[in-house]
Amino acid sequence: MNIHQYYPIDVVNGPGTRCTLFVSGCVHQCDGCYNKSTWRLNSGVLFTEEMEDRIIADLNDCRIPRQGLSLSGGDPLHPQNVPSILKLVKRVRDECKGKDIWIWTGYLLSELTAQQRDVVDLVNVLIDGKFIKELADPSLLWRGSSNQVVHKLR
């Protein structure tokens, strides 16, 4: 998996202070997407074990308490990203007690594969659906267009 950006301290992509990871790869390529640079799977840089360890350490850093981890992109549930995302999510669940996990995806909850469901079964919140430019609404919380749904799973 490749990533585009990691923010160890973020107050925009989910509630509270969080760690946020933007991954590479998106098949949806929504018109009006603000993250077009993340669409190609081979863009950005390789997601390494060291980066994964850093995310875990940042989530457990008591000097700057974080509420959780946000995963966006690109699309964290792109089939090529799922193995790495699943490993990361499992580590957060096991090693970062009390932290929540939010994922943004262009896929609909109802159309997820078994492998994608394995990830979603471990997260707290899933925001699903493609961004639709004609339904864009800047007043919406945590989503860009009104078709997208915030699923509170845990």
C-alpha positions, 0 to 999 in steps of 0.5 A, spaced: 500 500 500 502 507 498 500 513 502 499 520 500 499 523 507 500 522 515 497 527 520 499 525 527 495 531 529 489 532 526 482 536 528 479 536 521 477 529 519 473 526 525 471 528 532 477 530 537 484 530 536 486 524 531 491 521 527 489 521 520 492 517 514 491 518 507 492 512 502 493 512 495 488 508 490 481 510 488 477 506 483 471 511 484 474 518 481 469 522 483 468 529 479 469 534 484 474 530 488 479 534 492 484 529 493 485 527 485 492 526 487 491 520 491 487 516 485 493 512 482 495 506 487 502 507 485 502 515 487 505 517 494 510 513 498 510 506 500 506 504 507 512 501 511 512 497 518 516 504 521 510 508 519 505 503 522 509 503 528 509 511 528 501 511 528 501 506 534 506 510 538 502 517 536 495 514 538 498 512 545 502 518 546 499 521 553 502 528 551 497 529 546 491 525 547 488 523 541 481 520 540 482 515 534 485 514 527 481 516 521 483 513 514 481 516 508 484 517 501 484 515 495 480 509 498 482 505 504 477 499 502 480 499 495 482 492 494 489 492 494 489 497 500 485 492 504 490 487 507 494 493 510 488 497 512 486 490 516 493 489 519 493 496 521 486 496 524 487 490 528 493 493 531 489 499 533 484 495 536 489 491 540 494 496 542 491 502 542 485 501 548 479 506 547 481 509 540 476 509 535 477 508 528 473 512 522 474 510 515 471 514 509 470 510 502 466 511 496 464 504 496 457 503 499 456 499 505 451 494 502 456 492 496 462 491 500 466 484 499 468 479 505 475 482 505 472 489 506 467 487 511 473 484 515 475 491 516 469 495 517 467 490 522 473 493 526 471 500 525 467 505 529 464 509 524 464 508 516 462 514 511 460 511 505 458 513 498 461 516 492 462 524 492 457 527 488 458 534 486 451 536 484 449 534 492 455 537 495 453 541 501 459 544 505 454 544 511 454 537 512 458 534 518 464 529 516 461 528 509 462 532 502 455 530 499 448 529 501 448 522 498 454 519 503 452 516 509 455 516 516 454 509 519 455 509 527 457 501 527 460 501 534 
